[in-house]
Amino acid sequence: MSLFKLDHLAVSCDVLSDGVAAMEKRLDTKLAPGGKHAAMSTHNQLLNLGPDLYFEVIAVDPDAPAPGRRRWFNLDAFEGPPRLMNWALQTDDIEGALRQLGPEFGPAISLERGDLRWKMAVPDSGILPWGGWGPALIEWNGPLPAPRLPDEGIRLDTLVLHHPAADEIAERLNTRLAPGTIAFRKAVTPALEATFTTPRGDVTLR
């Protein structure tokens, strides 16, 4: 049985510069350059959250050609202000994880950016399970992004998924999650809520 650990959090936005500005203001820090994802026609900027965890702001890349498929994180349908929308779990055996969890998490796609290489499960619809609130699954093949990013002293304290199907999601995932990864709370309106400790105090994003 694969054990998952939290890999990264993702804030979606319509325009990358707007999302970055909003998160830099909220967290009172600077985000590091990210890059472009040619296979998905998206781009991002990043923030270190420790030796093996990071945070990204991601958007459709307006300068890239259409990818010929639905983009990950359902970015094709995103609208509204920048907000925390997705979370990714790391595994050392993504094919085995998909056999355990089921095809709705999507096929594993091989991806690269610079010298980074990884596989990520992306549903053909672009929509992750549980209406898009389930985790993306990722398997890294080589260097990880987090250790390369400047350490701004920001750490994830708690991550909570509010969802009508919280009990079902917890049952499907909790036996495979590293302890303390995420809490699940039943709620009418789905939302991700993350609280960070920063040099200037705690900050909660939702």
Salt bridges, closest charged atoms under 4 A:
ASP7 OD2 - HIS8 ND1 2.73
GLU24 OE1 - LYS30 NZ 3.72
ASP28 OD2 - ARG200 NE 2.73
ASP52 OD2 - LYS5 NZ 3.62
GLU56 OE2 - HIS8 NE2 3.26
ASP61 OD2 - LYS36 NZ 2.79
ASP76 OD2 - ARG70 NE 3.99
ASP76 OD1 - ARG71 NH1 2.55
GLU104 OE2 - ARG172 NH2 2.94
GLU112 OE1 - ARG117 NE 3.76
ASP115 OD1 - ARG148 NH1 2.77
ASP151 OD2 - ARG155 NH2 2.80
GLU193 OE1 - HIS162 NE2 2.77
